[in-house]
Amino acid sequence: MKKRIYSAEFKEQTVRLSYQRDNIKELADELGLDPQRIYKWRKGAKEVQIPNHQKIVKDDSLEVKRLRKALKEKELELEILKKAVHIFSKNDGKSINL
């Protein structure tokens, strides 16, 4: 038996149809395929999508680190300002010559 080669577009369309249909065996019969081949293509399509998701998570984690650093800087600035207000309020309203 000769090995059949299917185009990437055909595989993508078949995988898309398999998610839309309830019965994969019927779809396989309509397309002249073995149902196991469709399951294999579905698994392959999922594996291709996973690395893209990991990249997004990695980009998000870099953004989170940047935001945490900015938050720490702002908290430090706020703490310094609070201490300055406390120091200036200790003078009981007396003016300070700088």
C-alpha positions in Angstrom: 0.0 0.0 0.0 1.3 3.4 -1.0 1.8 6.0 1.8 -0.5 8.9 1.4 0.8 12.4 2.1 -1.6 15.1 3.3 -1.1 18.8 3.0 -0.8 20.9 6.2 -4.0 22.8 5.1 -5.9 19.6 4.8 -4.7 18.5 8.3 -5.7 21.8 9.8 -9.1 21.8 8.3 -9.6 18.2 9.4 -8.6 19.0 13.0 -10.9 22.0 13.0 -13.8 19.9 11.7 -13.1 17.2 14.3 -13.6 19.7 17.1 -16.9 20.9 15.5 -18.3 17.4 15.1 -19.5 15.0 17.8 -18.4 11.8 16.0 -14.9 11.6 14.7 -15.4 8.2 13.2 -18.1 9.6 10.9 -15.8 12.4 9.9 -13.0 10.0 9.2 -15.3 7.8 7.1 -16.4 10.9 5.1 -12.8 11.9 4.5 -11.5 8.4 3.9 -9.2 8.5 6.8 -8.5 6.3 9.8 -9.9 7.9 13.0 -6.6 7.4 14.8 -4.9 9.6 12.2 -7.3 12.4 13.1 -6.5 12.0 16.8 -2.8 12.0 16.0 -3.2 15.3 14.1 -5.2 16.8 16.9 -2.4 15.9 19.4 0.2 17.4 17.1 -1.8 20.6 16.7 -2.0 21.0 20.5 1.7 20.5 20.9 2.3 23.2 18.3 0.2 25.7 20.3 1.8 25.1 23.7 5.1 26.8 23.1 3.3 30.0 22.0 1.5 30.0 25.3 4.8 29.5 27.2 6.3 32.5 25.4 3.4 34.7 26.5 3.8 33.6 30.1 7.5 34.4 29.9 6.8 37.9 28.5 4.2 38.4 31.3 6.7 37.4 34.0 9.2 39.9 32.7 6.5 42.6 32.8 5.6 41.5 36.4 9.2 41.8 37.5 9.5 45.3 35.9 6.2 46.4 37.6 7.4 45.0 41.0 10.6 46.9 40.7 8.7 50.1 39.9 6.4 49.5 42.8 9.3 49.2 45.3 10.8 52.4 44.0 7.5 54.3 44.5 7.1 52.8 48.0 10.6 54.0 48.9 9.8 57.5 47.6 6.6 57.5 49.6 8.5 56.5 52.8 11.0 59.2 52.3 8.3 61.8 51.8 6.5 60.6 54.9 9.6 61.0 57.0 10.2 64.5 55.6 6.7 65.5 56.5 7.2 64.1 60.0 10.5 66.0 60.4 9.0 69.3 59.2 6.0 68.9 61.4 8.2 68.5 64.6 9.2 72.2 64.4 5.8 73.3 65.7 5.3 75.7 62.8 8.6 77.5 63.2 10.2 78.5 60.0 13.4 76.9 59.0 16.2 78.9 57.4 17.9 76.9 54.7 
